[in-house]
Amino acid sequence: MRLDNWFITNPDTSQQEVLKVPVNQNLVVKGAAGSGKTNMAIYRARQAGDNSFVIVVYTVALKKMIRYGLSELGLDKDRVVHEWSWINRGMDISGDVFCLKGNNNYGLNESLLILKTGEKIQFFVSRGVEYDSIIQSRLFLDYPVQPVENPLEVSIDFDDWVDDKFYYTFYRRHRWFKQIQLLDFQFDPADERFVLIPSGLLFKEKEKVNYLIIDEGQDFSIVDYQQSFISQANKAITIFGDTNQQLYRQRGTNIDKIIEVFKYPLLTLNYNYRIPKTVAKVAQTIPNPHLDLLTNNMKNNGNSDYPSFPKPIIKKCNSENEELQYIFDRIQTEGLDDVAILLPNNDIIEKVHKSFSDRGIGTQVRYTVDLPENRNAGIYPVFKSVDTLDFTNQDLPCILTYHSAKGTEFDNVFIPFADEDSRLERNPFYVAVTRASSRVFITYSRKLTSLLKDVNRDDIIS
């Protein structure tokens, strides 16, 4: 993922029309894959000016990308929130969370949390009686305490299942802490007195904001908009989306339905900057009805057809293992970087990740694994998650589900296991193919998915 290429610095005419609409007016923006919707969401946030905005996204991976864009514009990167967090938790605060070793049953000090963000250190003590006592005495752990004006109040949650001692000590989304300033307190993360809380994150209560900006708006329901979004925007809401990229039919909604229900004005992003025409010829045949991804294609200033860009490859292999071997060989023989391997679900990701690891090839990956033996026994954790995504690293291939790849782009995209009996869904498969900014490789080992049945054989290498 080349973030510096992904982020738009010179909006085109249709994108500028979006930015001409005052931020205090409700708006819906439609655009095909590669038209710059996520970039415009970030620019829309800049229009808020006072940082009284929140960008809500559907996937954690997309949240990581938008953080980069917000930072590029000098905005608070913590103002982008994963929708589950927005609905169930609040607004996450980035940084590493530590506590002191203590004398309770788990050897942790449950009264003090430390947040390290770069060189910035913040201290939080238990809210309520303990905080009041500390402020009165002006002492904590024999260190002088200085009150903080408008102290930040936070709670702790965990982005993954961790050792039970952290849940039992700090609870989860139930115990709150209040900011103080400890004087003469020397914090060194390497000091053995301090314990890193793995996957720990701090969050503050969800607040009403002036401007709520929804990216990938087709993945939320009308009820989501009514209960969790529109009701919590003081001034206006902006929605960016593309119905053809709707992931879950039982969850999301048609962008036109949003306009019909809420009577918001509509603007359309006209141009495509990500997908070369070579890939567009294949991708546009996947949705039903088919799309036109060629007329307004501005990739490489419109010069992105063959032979300027290579044709997509659709390859038949003898087995799934041969498909994976083909990917390994292609990456290593051609020295490919900025690679994504996109897969329909988490179970397959674990298998592919292991295949790369067994060959000594490093990857970056995001997936969740169920632990059925724990689930059946009624004990925790019932799942674990693995997340090593770093979109600034082009050397290590990314292994993602179609779902997690929403909003991303990669020079080289591999889509293995594209078999008819895999029952691939149309919209997610379209999302996968349209992540490619240069080349796409599709492999199968039984019968090719019928989602590609309308592809012109002259437009591919078979």
SULZI-V339940 format. One record per pair of residues at least 12 apart in sequence whose C-alpha atoms are under 8 Angstrom apart, sorted by the first residue. I is the first residue (numbers start at 1). J is the second residue. If there is no record, write none. Layout:
BEGIN
i=<I & I>
j=<J & J>
END
This chain:
BEGIN
i=<1 & 1 & 1 & 1 & 1 & 1 & 1 & 1 & 1 & 1 & 2 & 2 & 2 & 2 & 2 & 2 & 3 & 3 & 3 & 3 & 6 & 7 & 7 & 8 & 8 & 14 & 14 & 14 & 14 & 15 & 15 & 15 & 17 & 18 & 18 & 19 & 19 & 19 & 19 & 23 & 23 & 23 & 23 & 23 & 24 & 24 & 24 & 24 & 25 & 25 & 25 & 26 & 26 & 26 & 26 & 26 & 27 & 27 & 27 & 27 & 27 & 27 & 27 & 28 & 28 & 28 & 28 & 28 & 28 & 28 & 28 & 28 & 29 & 29 & 29 & 29 & 29 & 29 & 29 & 29 & 30 & 30 & 30 & 30 & 30 & 30 & 30 & 30 & 31 & 31 & 31 & 31 & 31 & 31 & 32 & 32 & 32 & 32 & 33 & 33 & 33 & 33 & 33 & 33 & 34 & 34 & 34 & 34 & 34 & 35 & 35 & 35 & 35 & 35 & 35 & 36 & 36 & 36 & 37 & 37 & 37 & 37 & 38 & 38 & 38 & 38 & 39 & 41 & 41 & 41 & 41 & 41 & 42 & 42 & 42 & 42 & 44 & 45 & 45 & 46 & 46 & 48 & 51 & 51 & 51 & 52 & 52 & 52 & 53 & 53 & 53 & 53 & 53 & 53 & 54 & 54 & 54 & 54 & 54 & 54 & 54 & 55 & 55 & 55 & 55 & 55 & 55 & 55 & 56 & 56 & 56 & 56 & 56 & 56 & 56 & 56 & 56 & 57 & 57 & 57 & 57 & 57 & 57 & 57 & 58 & 58 & 58 & 58 & 58 & 58 & 59 & 59 & 59 & 59 & 59 & 60 & 60 & 61 & 61 & 61 & 61 & 62 & 62 & 62 & 62 & 62 & 63 & 63 & 63 & 65 & 65 & 66 & 67 & 78 & 78 & 78 & 78 & 79 & 86 & 87 & 89 & 89 & 89 & 89 & 90 & 90 & 90 & 90 & 90 & 91 & 91 & 91 & 91 & 92 & 92 & 92 & 92 & 93 & 93 & 93 & 93 & 94 & 94 & 94 & 95 & 95 & 95 & 95 & 95 & 96 & 96 & 96 & 96 & 96 & 96 & 96 & 97 & 97 & 97 & 97 & 97 & 97 & 97 & 97 & 97 & 97 & 98 & 98 & 98 & 98 & 98 & 98 & 98 & 98 & 98 & 99 & 99 & 99 & 99 & 99 & 99 & 99 & 100 & 100 & 100 & 100 & 100 & 101 & 101 & 101 & 106 & 106 & 108 & 108 & 110 & 110 & 110 & 111 & 111 & 112 & 112 & 112 & 113 & 113 & 122 & 122 & 122 & 123 & 123 & 123 & 123 & 124 & 124 & 124 & 124 & 124 & 125 & 125 & 125 & 125 & 126 & 126 & 126 & 126 & 127 & 127 & 127 & 127 & 131 & 135 & 140 & 143 & 143 & 143 & 143 & 144 & 144 & 144 & 145 & 145 & 145 & 145 & 146 & 146 & 146 & 146 & 147 & 147 & 148 & 148 & 148 & 151 & 151 & 151 & 152 & 152 & 152 & 153 & 153 & 153 & 153 & 153 & 153 & 154 & 154 & 154 & 154 & 154 & 154 & 154 & 155 & 155 & 155 & 155 & 155 & 155 & 155 & 155 & 155 & 156 & 156 & 156 & 156 & 156 & 156 & 156 & 156 & 156 & 156 & 157 & 157 & 157 & 157 & 157 & 157 & 158 & 158 & 158 & 158 & 158 & 159 & 159 & 159 & 160 & 160 & 160 & 161 & 161 & 161 & 161 & 161 & 162 & 162 & 162 & 166 & 207 & 208 & 208 & 208 & 209 & 209 & 209 & 209 & 210 & 210 & 210 & 210 & 211 & 211 & 211 & 211 & 211 & 211 & 212 & 212 & 212 & 212 & 212 & 212 & 212 & 213 & 213 & 213 & 213 & 214 & 214 & 214 & 214 & 215 & 215 & 215 & 216 & 216 & 216 & 216 & 217 & 217 & 217 & 217 & 217 & 218 & 218 & 218 & 218 & 218 & 218 & 218 & 218 & 218 & 219 & 219 & 219 & 219 & 219 & 219 & 220 & 220 & 220 & 221 & 221 & 221 & 222 & 222 & 222 & 241 & 242 & 243 & 244 & 244 & 244 & 245 & 245 & 245 & 245 & 246 & 246 & 247 & 247 & 247 & 270 & 271 & 271 & 271 & 272 & 272 & 272 & 272 & 272 & 273 & 273 & 273 & 273 & 274 & 274 & 274 & 274 & 274 & 275 & 275 & 275 & 275 & 275 & 275 & 275 & 276 & 276 & 276 & 276 & 276 & 276 & 276 & 276 & 277 & 277 & 277 & 277 & 277 & 277 & 277 & 278 & 278 & 278 & 278 & 278 & 278 & 278 & 278 & 279 & 279 & 279 & 279 & 279 & 279 & 279 & 279 & 280 & 280 & 280 & 281 & 281 & 281 & 281 & 282 & 282 & 282 & 282 & 282 & 282 & 283 & 283 & 283 & 285 & 285 & 285 & 286 & 286 & 286 & 286 & 286 & 286 & 287 & 287 & 287 & 309 & 309 & 310 & 310 & 311 & 311 & 311 & 311 & 312 & 312 & 312 & 312 & 312 & 312 & 312 & 313 & 313 & 313 & 313 & 313 & 313 & 314 & 314 & 314 & 314 & 314 & 314 & 315 & 315 & 315 & 315 & 315 & 316 & 316 & 316 & 316 & 316 & 317 & 317 & 317 & 317 & 318 & 318 & 319 & 319 & 319 & 320 & 320 & 320 & 323 & 323 & 323 & 323 & 323 & 324 & 324 & 324 & 327 & 336 & 337 & 337 & 337 & 337 & 337 & 337 & 338 & 338 & 338 & 338 & 338 & 338 & 338 & 338 & 339 & 339 & 339 & 339 & 339 & 339 & 339 & 339 & 339 & 340 & 340 & 340 & 340 & 340 & 340 & 340 & 340 & 341 & 341 & 341 & 341 & 341 & 341 & 341 & 341 & 342 & 342 & 342 & 342 & 342 & 342 & 342 & 342 & 342 & 342 & 343 & 343 & 343 & 343 & 343 & 343 & 343 & 344 & 344 & 344 & 344 & 344 & 345 & 345 & 346 & 346 & 346 & 346 & 347 & 349 & 349 & 349 & 349 & 350 & 350 & 352 & 353 & 353 & 362 & 362 & 363 & 363 & 363 & 363 & 364 & 364 & 364 & 364 & 364 & 364 & 364 & 364 & 365 & 365 & 365 & 365 & 365 & 365 & 365 & 366 & 366 & 366 & 366 & 366 & 366 & 366 & 366 & 367 & 367 & 367 & 367 & 367 & 368 & 368 & 368 & 368 & 369 & 369 & 369 & 370 & 370 & 370 & 371 & 371 & 402 & 402 & 402 & 402 & 403 & 405 & 405 & 405 & 406 & 407 & 408 & 409 & 409 & 409 & 409 & 410 & 410 & 410 & 410 & 411 & 411 & 411 & 411 & 412 & 412 & 412 & 412 & 412 & 412 & 413 & 413 & 413 & 413 & 413 & 413 & 414 & 414 & 414 & 414 & 415 & 415 & 415 & 415 & 415 & 415 & 416 & 416 & 416 & 416 & 417 & 417 & 417 & 418 & 418 & 418 & 418 & 418 & 419 & 419 & 419 & 419 & 419 & 419 & 420 & 420 & 420 & 420 & 420 & 421 & 421 & 422 & 423 & 424 & 426>
j=<338 & 339 & 391 & 392 & 393 & 394 & 408 & 409 & 410 & 411 & 338 & 391 & 392 & 394 & 409 & 410 & 65 & 68 & 391 & 392 & 409 & 39 & 69 & 36 & 39 & 268 & 269 & 270 & 271 & 36 & 40 & 269 & 267 & 40 & 267 & 40 & 43 & 44 & 47 & 44 & 47 & 48 & 211 & 236 & 211 & 235 & 236 & 237 & 235 & 236 & 237 & 236 & 237 & 238 & 264 & 265 & 237 & 238 & 239 & 264 & 265 & 266 & 267 & 238 & 239 & 240 & 241 & 259 & 264 & 265 & 266 & 267 & 238 & 239 & 240 & 241 & 266 & 267 & 268 & 269 & 240 & 241 & 242 & 255 & 266 & 267 & 268 & 269 & 240 & 241 & 242 & 268 & 269 & 270 & 242 & 244 & 269 & 272 & 242 & 245 & 272 & 274 & 431 & 434 & 272 & 273 & 274 & 275 & 434 & 269 & 270 & 271 & 272 & 273 & 274 & 269 & 272 & 273 & 215 & 240 & 241 & 269 & 66 & 215 & 240 & 407 & 69 & 55 & 213 & 214 & 215 & 240 & 55 & 66 & 69 & 70 & 213 & 211 & 213 & 73 & 75 & 211 & 75 & 76 & 79 & 209 & 210 & 211 & 79 & 209 & 210 & 211 & 212 & 213 & 79 & 80 & 81 & 209 & 211 & 212 & 213 & 79 & 80 & 81 & 212 & 213 & 214 & 215 & 80 & 81 & 82 & 83 & 86 & 212 & 213 & 214 & 215 & 80 & 81 & 82 & 83 & 214 & 215 & 216 & 82 & 83 & 84 & 215 & 216 & 219 & 82 & 83 & 403 & 404 & 406 & 82 & 404 & 389 & 404 & 405 & 406 & 404 & 405 & 406 & 407 & 408 & 80 & 81 & 82 & 391 & 408 & 80 & 80 & 91 & 92 & 93 & 94 & 91 & 206 & 228 & 173 & 203 & 205 & 206 & 203 & 204 & 205 & 206 & 207 & 203 & 204 & 205 & 206 & 201 & 202 & 203 & 204 & 201 & 202 & 203 & 204 & 117 & 201 & 202 & 115 & 116 & 117 & 118 & 201 & 115 & 116 & 117 & 196 & 197 & 200 & 201 & 113 & 114 & 115 & 116 & 196 & 197 & 198 & 200 & 201 & 202 & 113 & 114 & 115 & 116 & 189 & 194 & 195 & 196 & 197 & 112 & 113 & 114 & 194 & 195 & 196 & 197 & 112 & 113 & 193 & 194 & 195 & 193 & 194 & 195 & 165 & 169 & 169 & 195 & 126 & 169 & 170 & 125 & 126 & 124 & 125 & 126 & 125 & 177 & 179 & 180 & 181 & 179 & 180 & 181 & 182 & 154 & 177 & 178 & 179 & 180 & 177 & 178 & 179 & 180 & 175 & 176 & 177 & 178 & 153 & 176 & 177 & 178 & 178 & 147 & 182 & 182 & 183 & 184 & 185 & 182 & 183 & 184 & 180 & 181 & 182 & 183 & 180 & 181 & 182 & 183 & 180 & 181 & 179 & 180 & 181 & 178 & 179 & 180 & 178 & 179 & 204 & 176 & 177 & 178 & 179 & 204 & 205 & 176 & 177 & 178 & 202 & 203 & 204 & 205 & 172 & 173 & 174 & 175 & 176 & 177 & 202 & 203 & 204 & 170 & 171 & 172 & 173 & 175 & 176 & 200 & 201 & 202 & 203 & 172 & 173 & 200 & 201 & 202 & 203 & 172 & 198 & 199 & 200 & 201 & 199 & 200 & 201 & 199 & 384 & 385 & 199 & 381 & 383 & 384 & 385 & 198 & 199 & 381 & 197 & 232 & 232 & 233 & 234 & 232 & 233 & 234 & 235 & 233 & 234 & 235 & 236 & 233 & 234 & 235 & 236 & 237 & 238 & 229 & 230 & 232 & 233 & 236 & 237 & 238 & 237 & 238 & 239 & 240 & 237 & 238 & 239 & 240 & 239 & 240 & 241 & 239 & 240 & 241 & 242 & 239 & 240 & 241 & 242 & 255 & 241 & 242 & 243 & 245 & 246 & 252 & 253 & 254 & 255 & 246 & 247 & 248 & 251 & 252 & 253 & 251 & 252 & 253 & 251 & 252 & 253 & 252 & 253 & 258 & 255 & 255 & 255 & 287 & 427 & 430 & 427 & 428 & 430 & 431 & 427 & 428 & 403 & 427 & 428 & 296 & 296 & 297 & 298 & 293 & 296 & 297 & 298 & 299 & 297 & 298 & 299 & 300 & 299 & 409 & 435 & 436 & 437 & 297 & 299 & 434 & 435 & 436 & 437 & 438 & 297 & 299 & 300 & 304 & 305 & 309 & 437 & 438 & 293 & 294 & 297 & 299 & 304 & 305 & 306 & 304 & 305 & 306 & 309 & 310 & 311 & 312 & 459 & 311 & 312 & 433 & 434 & 436 & 438 & 439 & 440 & 293 & 294 & 434 & 293 & 294 & 455 & 459 & 312 & 452 & 455 & 456 & 459 & 460 & 430 & 433 & 434 & 452 & 454 & 455 & 426 & 429 & 430 & 451 & 452 & 454 & 426 & 427 & 430 & 438 & 439 & 438 & 439 & 439 & 459 & 460 & 461 & 439 & 440 & 441 & 442 & 459 & 460 & 461 & 440 & 441 & 442 & 460 & 461 & 462 & 441 & 442 & 443 & 460 & 461 & 462 & 441 & 442 & 443 & 444 & 462 & 443 & 444 & 445 & 446 & 462 & 443 & 444 & 445 & 446 & 445 & 446 & 444 & 445 & 446 & 417 & 444 & 445 & 416 & 417 & 443 & 444 & 445 & 352 & 355 & 416 & 414 & 412 & 394 & 395 & 396 & 397 & 411 & 412 & 393 & 394 & 395 & 396 & 397 & 410 & 411 & 412 & 394 & 396 & 397 & 398 & 410 & 411 & 412 & 413 & 414 & 397 & 398 & 399 & 400 & 410 & 412 & 413 & 414 & 397 & 398 & 399 & 400 & 413 & 414 & 415 & 416 & 399 & 400 & 401 & 402 & 405 & 413 & 414 & 415 & 416 & 432 & 399 & 400 & 401 & 402 & 415 & 416 & 417 & 401 & 402 & 403 & 424 & 428 & 401 & 402 & 367 & 368 & 369 & 401 & 369 & 367 & 399 & 400 & 401 & 367 & 369 & 399 & 365 & 399 & 396 & 397 & 396 & 397 & 398 & 399 & 387 & 388 & 389 & 390 & 396 & 397 & 398 & 399 & 386 & 387 & 388 & 389 & 398 & 399 & 400 & 385 & 386 & 387 & 388 & 389 & 399 & 400 & 404 & 385 & 386 & 387 & 400 & 401 & 383 & 384 & 385 & 386 & 383 & 384 & 385 & 382 & 383 & 384 & 383 & 384 & 428 & 429 & 431 & 432 & 428 & 431 & 432 & 435 & 431 & 435 & 435 & 434 & 435 & 436 & 437 & 435 & 436 & 437 & 438 & 436 & 437 & 438 & 439 & 436 & 437 & 438 & 439 & 440 & 441 & 433 & 435 & 436 & 439 & 440 & 441 & 440 & 441 & 442 & 443 & 432 & 433 & 440 & 441 & 442 & 443 & 441 & 442 & 443 & 444 & 443 & 444 & 445 & 442 & 443 & 444 & 448 & 449 & 444 & 445 & 446 & 447 & 448 & 449 & 446 & 447 & 448 & 449 & 450 & 447 & 449 & 449 & 449 & 449 & 451>
END
